[in-house]
Amino acid sequence: MTTIPRSPRLLVLSSALLAVAGAALLGMPHGQEPTAPTTASTAHTATDSSSAATPLPASDPTAAAAASATPAASTPSAVESALPPHGEGVAGDRAIQRNLEAAWPADLPAADERELLTAGRALLRADATGVGREKWPGVFGDSEAVAPAFATARFRIQAAIARRDGSPTKAVVHLVWAGMDRGGTFTDLRITDWHFTRTNTLKGASTWTPQPRT
């Protein structure tokens, strides 16, 4: 279900993305039209409860303060590198990934981070497009009961990181993604979190188990 971010980490993520947008707009020469809409204009609520997205809060005062405090880019090339063009592909996604990694330095072993990122990406794709929901019956339950809200062909994960979630046995995967909903509206910079807990298998090994979305 689409909701306003409630966790401090989601607020910081939203603030970071809005700060990038603010830096780009402040760096535009006077009188020049911006080449891409602001984050607020790209974030729309999903049309179906099966969407895992949390749109960026345009009115959040913390995000607005972060954006206004960001120094302006000094050259056009700096502006272009700071703000990915709206609807752009891999080139824009790399900038978002760098911002995520800068906002939250890595704090998990490399093997755990890889496992979490693989699972988080697959869970998001399953939630948004319906592909692969049967792999996680404990998360999605009756996957046939909820129709997918986004088209598989127009779904793209723009950036993702995995970090601890307040405990060595808990972790969260932060994802930024883009997609076209069933109404034909394409939006990017959507935000989704998937939470995991570390559990032990019968053979004594440990693995990360996704938690159902609430």
Secondary structure, 3 states (H helix, E strand, C coil): CCCCCCCHHHHHHHHHHHHHHHHHHHCCCCCCCCCCCCHHHHCCCCCCCCCCCECCCCCCHHHHHHHHHCCCCCCHHHHHHHCCCCCCCHHHHHHHHHHHHHHCCCCCCHHHHHHHHHHHHHHHHHHHHCCCHHHCHHHHCCCCCCCCCECHHHCEEEEEEEEECCCCCEEEEEEEEEEEECCCCEEEEEEEEEEEEEEECCCCCEEEEECCCC
